[in-house]
Amino acid sequence: TVPNNNVRVTYTVPDGFEFISADRGGKHNPSQKTVQWFLGRMEAGQTVQLSCELTAAALGDFKHQMAAHCDSGVKSK
């Protein structure tokens, strides 16, 4: 309901997948197995679509996790 500053989104690349690319300036950190986006300021009600391309390196069931947080302490998973 209010604007938020320094919005950051982190996607955890599951075991069994290899990172290929990310849009909107997403940066891959192989040692932490994450992709991180810095979105900056977001207005109340604003939405953003993010994507990254992965390659499956193993068969199985995998959990995909993404979290967003900002300077005011608001978090979402």
Backbone hydrogen bonds in HBPLUS format (Angstrom, degrees):
<---DONOR---> <-ACCEPTOR-->    atom                        ^
c    i                          cat <-CA-CA->   ^        H-A-AA   ^      H-
h    n   atom  resd res      DA  || num        DHA   H-A  angle D-A-AA Bond
n    s   type  num  typ     dist DA aas  dist angle  dist       angle   num
A0004-ASN N   A0042-MET O   2.90 MM  38  5.42 159.3  1.94 155.4 162.1     1
A0042-MET N   A0004-ASN O   2.86 MM  38  5.42 160.2  1.90 158.1 164.8     2
A0071-ASP N   A0005-ASN O   3.22 MM  66  5.99 170.4  2.23 158.3 160.9     3
A0007-VAL N   A0040-GLY O   2.82 MM  33  5.08 175.2  1.82 133.8 133.8     4
A0039-LEU N   A0007-VAL O   2.77 MM  32  5.25 162.5  1.80 160.7 164.4     5
A0008-ARG N   A0069-HIS O   2.81 MM  61  5.49 165.7  1.83 167.4 172.3     6
A0069-HIS N   A0008-ARG O   2.91 MM  61  5.49 154.7  1.97 155.8 164.0     7
A0009-VAL N   A0037-TRP O   2.97 MM  28  5.18 161.9  2.00 147.1 152.7     8
A0037-TRP N   A0009-VAL O   2.88 MM  28  5.18 160.3  1.92 152.0 158.1     9
A0010-THR N   A0067-ALA O   2.77 MM  57  5.31 162.5  1.80 159.2 165.4    10
A0067-ALA N   A0010-THR O   2.85 MM  57  5.31 154.8  1.91 148.7 157.3    11
A0011-TYR N   A0035-VAL O   2.86 MM  24  5.15 165.8  1.88 154.8 159.7    12
A0035-VAL N   A0011-TYR O   2.83 MM  24  5.15 145.9  1.94 146.8 156.8    13
A0012-THR N   A0065-GLN O   2.98 MM  53  5.57 162.6  2.01 152.8 158.3    14
A0013-VAL N   A0033-LYS O   2.81 MM  20  5.33 150.0  1.90 137.1 146.0    15
A0017-PHE N   A0014-PRO O   3.21 MM   3  5.96 135.4  2.42 142.4 142.4    16
A0057-ALA N   A0016-GLY O   2.69 MM  41  5.02 169.5  1.70 140.4 141.7    17
A0018-GLU N   A0055-THR O   2.81 MM  37  5.12 154.4  1.87 145.7 154.5    18
A0055-THR N   A0018-GLU O   2.82 MM  37  5.12 151.8  1.89 145.3 154.8    19
A0020-ILE N   A0053-GLU O   2.81 MM  33  5.27 149.8  1.90 163.4 154.3    20
A0021-SER N   A0053-GLU O   3.32 MM  32  5.17 154.6  2.39 127.6 132.8    21
A0053-GLU N   A0021-SER O   2.71 MM  32  5.17 157.0  1.76 143.6 151.6    22
A0023-ASP N   A0051-SER O   3.04 MM  28  5.85 167.1  2.06 165.4 164.0    23
A0026-GLY N   A0023-ASP O   3.00 MM   3  5.76 158.4  2.05 127.7 133.6    24
A0027-LYS N   A0036-GLN O   2.83 MM   9  5.25 164.3  1.85 147.6 149.4    25
A0036-GLN N   A0027-LYS O   2.86 MM   9  5.25 160.3  1.90 141.7 146.1    26
A0029-ASN N   A0034-THR O   2.83 MM   5  5.31 168.4  1.84 156.2 157.3    27
A0032-GLN N   A0029-ASN O   3.20 MM   3  5.61 133.3  2.43 108.5 119.8    28
A0033-LYS N   A0029-ASN O   2.86 MM   4  5.78 116.3  2.27 143.7 161.9    29
A0034-THR N   A0029-ASN O   3.24 MM   5  5.31 159.6  2.28 135.9 139.9    30
A0046-GLN N   A0043-GLU O   3.01 MM   3  5.35 163.7  2.04 131.5 133.9    31
A0068-ALA N   A0076-SER O   2.78 MM   8  5.19 157.5  1.83 150.7 158.0    32
A0076-SER N   A0068-ALA O   2.87 MM   8  5.19 144.8  1.99 152.2 155.5    33
A0070-CYS N   A0074-VAL O   3.26 MM   4  5.82 133.5  2.49 150.1 160.3    34
A0073-GLY N   A0070-CYS O   3.10 MM   3  5.67 164.1  2.12 118.9 123.1    35
